[in-house]
Amino acid sequence: MFRLIGKRLLLTVPMLLGMSIIVFGLLRLVPGDPASSILGAYATPAQLAQVREQLGLNRSIVVQYTTWLGDVIHGDLGVDYTTGQPIRTVLADRLPVTVEVVLLAFLLAIVVGIPTGVWSAVRRGKIADKSIQGVAVLGIAVPNFWIGIVLILAFSLTLRVFPSSGFVAFSVSPWQNLRSVILPAVSLAAGLSAVLMRITRGAMIDALNLDHITFSRAKGVPERRVVWRHALRSAAIPIVTVAGLQAGYLLGSTIVIEQVFSLPGVGQLIIQSMLNQNYPEVQGAILVIAFTFIIVNLLVDLSYPLISPKLRAGGREI
């Protein structure tokens, strides 16, 4: 177990390094000048040159990257070009918003997607199964931001049940906090729940045809126990794998959803920072998202032995 954790953590180093190089290079290819964004359109050439000198933008891209990487290794993600605030502080303020929305969306997707997929597999070929498959295809095809807009029109502007934008911290009001994140979470959960429906259905159909499932039925084990305890456990590996991969998709989708619902999270920070060419904020935010995605997939790998006793941490059979 510890050997697997060590290997995976070592693999995160080249992955994060490669990702940082790509992001760093692409940001420098975007047309525009951060100094102009900071000083405005009426800045003089001398003023622009002075700001570029202060920010190190007049150096070569290799020197800029190595300087930034050295700071990151020492725990310094840089400072906001506009406010001078440390990026760590900015992310610490915004990351809880993104994490709360993603966790709620993930929970909703699991609660809806997996039981519905099991139900569809048990009723394979029937009207309920075909209806669920149709809903799943629709959920995968429709973009999350479009679902968010529809939810705003229905539940905010028409029914006036939930707010259309803004965020209330849990420490201020737990109820208002839930009302402020429920629509964004549902928007994110729609696509993932549809994916989990289809994956669960396919995995359960295969599991229900396994020999030990047939044997359990022949022994007279209740069908409910056969389905939800034995078959679902046999089908759990692909379900957990896809759920872990889709967690990264949720993190990426928050960039758009937070903009739609005006949530002060990391996703909105990335959009605003890119528009203002605030390089350190974009680089720091994407680095944190990438690291979180890697950790989630590590936890998924570590869960395999708990799901299937036949699997060891190294992936070999006992």
ABEGO torsion letter per residue (X at the ends): XAAAAAAAAAAAAAAAAAAAAAAAAAAAABBEBAAAAAAEAABBAAAAAAAAAAAGAABBAAAAAAAAAAAAAAGBAEBBAAAGBBAAAAAAAAAAAAAAAAAAAAAAAAAAAAAAAAAAAAABGBAAAAAAAAAAAAAAABBAAAAAAAAAAAAAAAAGABBABEBBBAAABAAAAAAAAAAAAAAAAAAAAAAAAAAAAAAAAAAAABAAAAAAAAAGBBAAAAAAAAAAAAAAAAAAAAAAAAAAAAAAAAAAAAAAAGBBBAAAAAAAAAAAGBAAAAAAAAAAAAAAAAAAAAAAAAAAAAABAABBAAGBBX
